[in-house]
Each structure stands twice: as structure tokens, then as C-alpha cells.
Amino acid sequence: MKAQHSKVEKIETLLDRLGNLAVESFHYIALFIIGCMVIWSAGHTVIDILTVKQYATIDDILLLFIYLELGAMVGIYFKTNHMPVRFLIYIAITALTRLLISDIQHDHKADMDLVIITGSILILAFAILVVRFASWNYPSVIRDKHSEKPLPQGKTPRPEDDELA
């Protein structure tokens, strides 16, 4: 009976390893594809600016900032296996700023849309403040994903230990 239980445990362990390998492989492949798409889109935008438009508008510059943040998110996820929420909020703020500038350039009038967009930017900025405050007071120490060294006995994580704080 014990030998059969041992075989079941070995099979479960093997299936867990295969499942973890499949998930990790999917993450790497998907991130690689996303990273390539970000580079491709940013490159296409730069080529379009240089050849067709021959100058960059504020919309183009803000779009390049969005590509920069997306690339940084992919890079950080590759390094740490963690997705920093702040970067998503930065992207949302940049996208709303781009929308706001475009709306002002095309309509040239003050209306409720401007108040809604600027209010949304203010709420997102406040969200970053909350996230930063929480990560400063309650840090989660992020290490390289391949090293699982525990903290030394009696040491509490400090904000300076958190790479993304």
C-alpha cells in the first residue's frame, strides 16, 4: 500500500513540474511576443514620424512614452516575475493626457469632457500616491525569481529593499 502511495506522489510531483514548466514557458513566450510587438510599434511610429510627418507632435511623443512604459513593464516582469501596478497607472495617465491634449487641439472649447479627463488623471495620480505609500510602509521585498533566499532571522523588509518602491 505504501509503495502505491509513493508512486502516486511521484506522478503528482512530475505533473506539478510539467505544469509549472508549461506555465513558465507560456509566460516567456507571451512576454517575448508582447515585447516584440512593443518594439515593432514604437519603431513603426518613429519611422512614420521621420518619413511621413517629418516632425513629432505631442501626441506622437506621448505615444512613445506609452511604448516606453510598456517595454519597461515587460522587462521588469522578465527580471522579477512581478507586474508593477504603478506602471499600468502611469500608462493610463499618459493615455489620458494624450486624449486630453488631442481633445483640446481639435475642439478648442472647454466642456465637461475636459473635467472628466482631468478628474480621472487626478484620481490615478492619487492611486499612485496610495500605492507608493503602501509599498513604503508595507514593502514586499522583490528578489530575482530564481533565488528563493529567505530573509535573515529577525530582519523585517525595509522599503529600500524593494526594487520597485
C-alpha positions as CSV (number, residue, x, y, z in Angstrom):
1,M,0.0,0.0,0.0
2,K,2.8,2.4,0.9
3,A,4.6,1.7,-2.4
4,Q,1.5,2.6,-4.4
5,H,1.1,5.8,-2.4
6,S,4.8,6.6,-3.1
7,K,4.1,6.1,-6.9
8,V,1.1,8.4,-6.8
9,E,3.2,11.1,-5.1
10,K,5.9,10.7,-7.7
11,I,3.4,11.1,-10.5
12,E,1.8,14.1,-8.8
13,T,5.3,15.7,-8.4
14,L,6.1,15.0,-12.1
15,L,2.8,16.5,-13.2
16,D,3.3,19.6,-11.0
17,R,6.8,20.1,-12.6
18,L,5.3,19.7,-16.1
19,G,2.5,22.1,-15.2
20,N,4.9,24.7,-13.8
21,L,7.2,24.3,-16.9
22,A,4.2,24.8,-19.2
23,V,3.1,28.0,-17.3
24,E,6.6,29.4,-17.2
25,S,7.1,28.6,-21.0
26,F,3.8,30.3,-21.8
27,H,4.8,33.4,-19.8
28,Y,8.1,33.7,-21.5
29,I,6.7,33.2,-25.0
30,A,3.8,35.6,-24.4
31,L,6.1,38.2,-22.9
32,F,8.6,37.8,-25.7
33,I,5.8,38.3,-28.3
34,I,4.4,41.4,-26.4
35,G,8.0,42.8,-26.1
36,C,8.5,42.3,-29.9
37,M,5.1,44.0,-30.6
38,V,6.0,47.0,-28.5
39,I,9.4,47.4,-30.2
40,W,7.7,46.9,-33.6
41,S,5.0,49.5,-32.9
42,A,7.5,52.0,-31.4
43,G,9.8,51.5,-34.4
44,H,6.9,52.0,-36.8
45,T,5.9,55.2,-35.1
46,V,9.4,56.6,-35.2
47,I,9.8,55.7,-38.9
48,D,6.4,57.3,-39.6
49,I,7.4,60.4,-37.7
50,L,10.7,60.7,-39.6
51,T,9.5,59.9,-43.1
52,V,5.8,60.9,-43.4
53,K,5.2,63.6,-40.9
54,Q,8.9,64.9,-40.7
55,Y,8.2,66.3,-37.2
56,A,6.8,64.8,-34.0
57,T,3.6,66.1,-32.5
58,I,2.9,66.0,-28.7
59,D,0.6,63.0,-29.4
60,D,3.5,61.1,-31.0
61,I,5.8,61.9,-28.1
62,L,3.2,60.8,-25.6
63,L,2.6,57.6,-27.6
64,L,6.4,56.9,-27.5
65,F,6.2,57.3,-23.7
66,I,3.4,54.7,-23.6
67,Y,5.6,52.3,-25.6
68,L,8.5,53.1,-23.2
69,E,6.4,52.2,-20.1
70,L,5.1,49.0,-21.8
71,G,8.6,48.0,-22.6
72,A,9.7,48.7,-19.0
73,M,6.9,46.6,-17.7
74,V,7.8,43.6,-19.9
75,G,11.5,44.0,-18.8
76,I,10.6,44.1,-15.1
77,Y,8.4,41.1,-15.5
78,F,11.2,39.2,-17.2
79,K,13.6,40.1,-14.4
80,T,11.4,39.7,-11.3
81,N,8.3,37.8,-12.4
82,H,6.2,40.6,-10.8
83,M,4.0,43.1,-12.6
84,P,4.3,46.5,-11.0
85,V,0.8,48.1,-10.8
86,R,2.3,51.6,-10.8
87,F,3.5,51.2,-14.4
88,L,-0.1,50.4,-15.5
89,I,-1.3,53.6,-13.8
90,Y,1.5,55.6,-15.4
91,I,0.4,54.3,-18.8
92,A,-3.2,55.2,-18.1
93,I,-2.2,58.7,-17.0
94,T,-0.2,59.1,-20.2
95,A,-3.0,57.8,-22.4
96,L,-5.5,60.2,-20.7
97,T,-3.1,63.1,-21.1
98,R,-2.7,62.2,-24.8
99,L,-6.5,62.2,-25.1
100,L,-6.8,65.5,-23.2
101,I,-4.3,67.2,-25.5
102,S,-5.9,65.8,-28.6
103,D,-9.4,66.9,-27.4
104,I,-8.1,70.4,-26.7
105,Q,-6.3,70.7,-30.0
106,H,-9.3,69.6,-32.1
107,D,-12.3,71.2,-30.2
108,H,-10.8,74.4,-28.8
109,K,-13.5,74.7,-26.2
110,A,-14.0,73.9,-22.6
111,D,-16.7,71.3,-21.8
112,M,-17.5,68.6,-19.4
113,D,-15.2,66.1,-21.2
114,L,-12.1,68.1,-20.1
115,V,-13.3,68.0,-16.4
116,I,-13.9,64.2,-16.6
117,I,-10.5,63.5,-18.1
118,T,-8.6,65.8,-15.7
119,G,-10.6,64.3,-12.8
120,S,-9.6,60.8,-14.0
121,I,-5.9,61.9,-14.1
122,L,-6.2,63.3,-10.6
123,I,-7.7,60.0,-9.3
124,L,-5.0,58.0,-11.0
125,A,-2.3,60.3,-9.5
126,F,-3.9,59.8,-6.1
127,A,-3.9,56.0,-6.7
128,I,-0.1,56.2,-7.4
129,L,0.3,58.1,-4.1
130,V,-1.6,55.3,-2.3
131,V,0.4,52.5,-3.9
132,R,3.7,54.3,-3.1
133,F,2.6,54.9,0.5
134,A,1.5,51.2,0.8
135,S,4.8,49.9,-0.7
136,W,6.8,52.2,1.5
137,N,5.1,51.2,4.8
138,Y,4.4,47.5,3.8
139,P,7.1,46.6,1.4
140,S,7.2,43.3,-0.4
141,V,10.9,42.5,-1.0
142,I,11.4,41.5,-4.6
143,R,14.3,39.3,-5.4
144,D,15.5,37.6,-8.5
145,K,12.9,35.0,-9.4
146,H,15.5,32.2,-9.4
147,S,16.7,32.8,-5.9
148,E,14.4,32.0,-3.1
149,K,16.6,33.1,-0.2
150,P,14.5,33.8,2.9
151,L,15.1,37.0,4.9
152,P,17.6,36.5,7.8
153,Q,16.0,35.7,11.1
154,G,14.6,38.8,12.8
155,K,15.0,41.1,9.8
156,T,11.9,42.9,8.6
157,P,11.8,44.1,5.0
158,R,12.5,47.8,4.5
159,P,11.3,50.0,1.7
160,E,14.9,50.3,0.4
161,D,14.9,46.5,-0.1
162,D,12.1,46.8,-2.6
163,E,13.4,47.4,-6.1
164,L,10.1,48.8,-7.4
165,A,9.1,51.0,-4.4
